[in-house]
Amino acid sequence: MPEEYENPAEKAEELVKEALDQGHGESPRSDATQRPRWTEYLAVSTALFAVLAAVASLLAGDTANEALYKSNLATLSQAKAADTWSEFQADSVKKYLQATHAETLTLLKAPPDRIEAARREAARRQKVQDRLREEATQQDRETRALLEESRRLLAQHQVFALGLTFFQVAIGLSAIAALLRKRWVWWASLLLGGLGLLQLLRGLLKMFP
């Protein structure tokens, strides 16, 4: 099932707006005089983190879904390869039986046409075996490639998911900073938001090796 992430943008706006207005809503003038200047930048940074969190959420969900899709394709390819190898083994037995039959007919001095027919059937089975071996080997290669791609996409997903977590915590700290008027809490949110941005950029670079 597709992974879903809560978009924190709306909730963050509500939290920060309520926190900025709480206790300073008597009048526009009193609010302007009592509100610290840095809270305006706090609101901007929170909105930016919300936007980046939405982007990280989209990319994390997309890469998770793609990784699951590739994994399912790998499972299907592996099943096809197993069936092909089973058919290869069955034809190997039939080829051996036909070759043995031809030798037996030769020892028994059977009619040449019967001996030749057995040898032709053994040769035909050998050609079938060669084709099946090539198909199964190709399917094994496809399976390995799909599994590798699935692992790569899952690693990207984890990077984006970590970035999303940083953004969500940064948004929460921004709301706390606005509520308590604690500037150092805002700085902590900026730090976590910066870490989230680094993770987002890291994931984007992994998408374009």
C-alpha positions in Angstrom: 0.0 0.0 0.0 1.2 3.5 -0.7 2.8 5.2 2.3 1.0 8.4 3.4 2.5 11.2 5.3 0.6 13.9 7.1 1.2 17.3 5.5 2.0 19.6 8.5 1.6 22.8 6.6 -1.9 23.7 7.7 -1.4 22.6 11.3 1.9 24.5 11.5 0.2 27.7 10.3 -2.5 27.3 12.9 -0.1 26.7 15.7 2.2 29.6 14.9 -0.7 32.0 14.2 -2.3 31.1 17.5 1.0 31.3 19.4 1.8 34.7 17.9 -1.6 36.1 18.7 -2.0 34.6 22.1 -1.6 37.1 24.9 -1.1 40.0 22.5 -4.5 40.3 20.8 -5.9 43.2 22.7 -5.3 45.6 19.8 -3.2 45.8 16.7 -1.1 48.5 18.3 -0.3 46.7 21.5 0.4 43.5 19.4 2.9 45.4 17.2 4.7 46.9 20.2 4.9 43.8 22.3 5.7 41.2 19.6 9.5 40.7 19.1 10.8 41.4 15.7 12.2 37.9 15.3 8.8 36.3 15.5 8.1 37.7 12.0 11.1 35.8 10.7 9.9 32.8 12.7 6.6 32.8 10.8 8.4 32.9 7.5 10.8 30.1 8.4 7.8 28.0 9.6 6.0 28.5 6.4 9.1 27.5 4.5 9.6 24.4 6.5 6.0 23.5 5.8 6.5 23.8 2.1 9.7 21.7 2.2 8.0 19.1 4.4 5.3 18.8 1.8 7.9 18.2 -0.9 9.8 15.7 1.2 6.5 13.9 2.0 5.7 13.6 -1.7 9.1 12.3 -2.6 9.2 9.9 0.3 5.9 8.4 -0.7 6.8 8.3 -4.4 10.1 6.5 -3.8 8.5 4.0 -1.4 5.8 3.1 -3.9 8.3 2.8 -6.7 10.6 0.6 -4.5 7.6 -1.7 -3.7 6.7 -1.8 -7.4 10.2 -2.8 -8.4 10.3 -5.4 -5.7 7.0 -7.0 -6.9 8.4 -7.1 -10.5 11.6 -8.8 -9.1 9.4 -11.4 -7.4 7.5 -12.0 -10.7 10.7 -12.3 -12.7 12.2 -14.7 -10.1 9.1 -16.9 -10.4 9.4 -16.9 -14.2 13.1 -17.8 -13.9 12.3 -20.7 -11.6 9.7 -22.0 -14.0 12.2 -21.8 -16.9 14.9 -23.6 -14.9 12.3 -26.3 -14.1 11.5 -26.7 -17.8 15.2 -26.8 -18.5 15.7 -29.7 -16.1 12.8 -31.6 -17.5 14.1 -31.2 -21.1 17.5 -32.3 -19.8 16.0 -35.6 -18.6 14.1 -36.0 -21.9 17.3 -35.4 -23.9 19.2 -37.9 -21.8 16.4 -40.5 -22.4 16.4 -39.9 -26.1 20.3 -40.2 -26.3 20.2 -43.4 -24.3 17.4 -44.7 -26.5 19.4 -44.1 -29.6 22.4 -45.9 -28.1 20.2 -48.8 -27.1 18.7 -49.0 -30.6 22.2 -49.0 -32.1 23.3 -51.9 -29.8 20.2 -53.8 -30.8 20.8 -53.1 -34.4 17.4 -51.5 -34.9 16.4 -50.0 -38.2 18.6 -46.9 -39.1 15.6 -44.7 -39.4 14.5 -45.3 -35.8 18.1 -44.7 -34.6 18.2 -41.5 -36.6 14.8 -40.3 -35.3 16.0 -40.8 -31.7 19.2 -38.9 -32.4 17.3 -36.1 -34.0 15.0 -35.9 -31.0 18.0 -35.7 -28.7 19.5 -33.0 -30.8 16.2 -31.0 -30.7 16.0 -31.3 -27.0 19.5 -30.0 -26.7 18.5 -26.9 -28.7 15.5 -26.4 -26.5 17.8 -26.7 -23.5 20.2 -24.1 -24.9 17.2 -21.7 -25.5 15.8 -22.3 -22.0 19.2 -21.8 -20.4 19.6 -18.4 -22.1 16.1 -17.3 -21.1 16.5 -18.4 -17.5 19.9 -16.7 -17.2 18.4 -13.5 -18.7 15.5 -13.6 -16.2 18.0 -14.1 -13.3 19.8 -11.0 -14.5 16.6 -9.0 -14.6 15.6 -10.2 -11.2 19.0 -9.0 -9.7 18.7 -5.6 -11.5 15.1 -5.1 -10.2 16.1 -6.0 -6.6 19.1 -3.6 -6.8 16.8 -0.8 -8.1 14.3 -1.5 -5.4 17.1 -1.3 -2.7 18.3 2.0 -4.2 14.8 3.5 -4.2 14.2 2.3 -0.6 17.5 4.1 0.4 16.2 7.2 -1.2 12.9 6.9 0.6 14.7 6.6 3.9 16.6 9.8 3.2 13.5 11.8 2.3 11.6 10.3 5.3 14.4 11.5 7.6 14.3 14.9 6.1 10.5 15.0 6.6 10.9 14.1 10.2 13.4 17.0 10.7 11.0 19.4 9.1 8.1 18.2 11.2 10.1 18.6 14.5 11.3 22.0 13.3 7.7 23.1 12.7 6.7 21.9 16.2 9.6 23.8 17.8 8.7 26.9 15.9 5.2 26.8 17.4 6.7 26.3 20.8 9.1 29.3 20.2 6.2 31.5 19.2 4.1 30.5 22.2 6.9 30.9 24.8 8.7 33.8 23.1 11.9 31.8 23.4 14.4 32.8 20.7 16.7 29.9 21.4 13.9 27.4 20.6 13.5 29.1 17.3 17.3 28.7 16.6 16.9 25.0 17.4 14.1 24.8 14.9 16.2 26.5 12.3 19.0 23.9 13.0 16.6 21.0 12.5 15.1 22.6 9.5 18.6 23.0 8.0 19.3 19.3 8.6 16.0 18.5 6.9 17.0 20.6 3.9 20.4 18.8 3.7 18.5 15.4 3.7 16.2 16.7 1.0 19.1 17.8 -1.2 20.9 14.5 -0.5 17.9 12.6 -1.7 17.5 14.7 -4.8 21.2 14.1 -5.7 20.6 10.4 -5.3 17.8 10.6 -7.8 20.2 12.0 -10.4 23.5 10.1 -10.0 
